[in-house]
């Protein structure tokens, strides 16, 4: 059931503020419910809290020294922490889940990251003025966005001319069979999943939105099956469906995803970079 828009209220957490916005669809409500209830899991998740991509993001921020950075779909805030620790500029952690943002705010205070602030809302309708940010980043979030075309347009709108966009996410293989398997497994595990896009799709979307595609790098992300389902609290019925589906995959698919006897596997993950004209 759709929820009606409510007047935004502002809650302060020291130097960190949170401004709720309306949730407009059942799918978005599902995202809030699932990730709000598991917020602490994502703060401590090794997959999310570690990685050379975080070091690379911090190095990029240290080199660019952006006055204003935006972390879209910040989750538990690991990309925000990397940005805020590498620059004296302001960093906005933006997410649909208020509970996630509370976790980010508390952790930012614990780390004394006074340049980090939180804001709540939809990626498809950003509450920021045109050309507000020098650097926009999103990490492990875009596969939940409902309207990618609109989200891409919003990212371009709030990015300053000459500004940089970085997308870090699990990406779909270019081979249709492997792509279909990935989407199936992701949806069984997490009903709020929308789509992991192929790198070729990302390039097309970003160029069509008005950005110059700088390039991409990809790597394999190992995922421990038990942690993967526990983190999002996948139901027993869905876990059973995942187990059957993965056990019965064609051999070439098992090899591509490096499926192990305990059903742990690896996904393609990419750093995708673009720049505003």
Buried (B, 14 or more C-beta within 10 A) or exposed (E): EEEEEEEEEEBEBEBBBBBBBBBBEEBBBBBBBBBBEBBEBBBEBEBBBEBEBBEBBBEBBEEBEBEBBBBBBBBBBBBBBBBBBBBEBBBBBBBBBBBBBBBBBBBBBEEEBBBBBBBBBBBBEBEBEEBBBBBBBBBBBBBBBBBBEBBBBBBBBBBBEEBBBBBBBBBBBEEEEBBEBBBBBBBBBBBBBBBBBBBEBBBEBBEEBBBEBEEBEEEEBEBBBEEBBBBBEBEEEBBEBBBEBBEEBEEEBBEBBEBBEEBBBBBBBBBBBBBBE
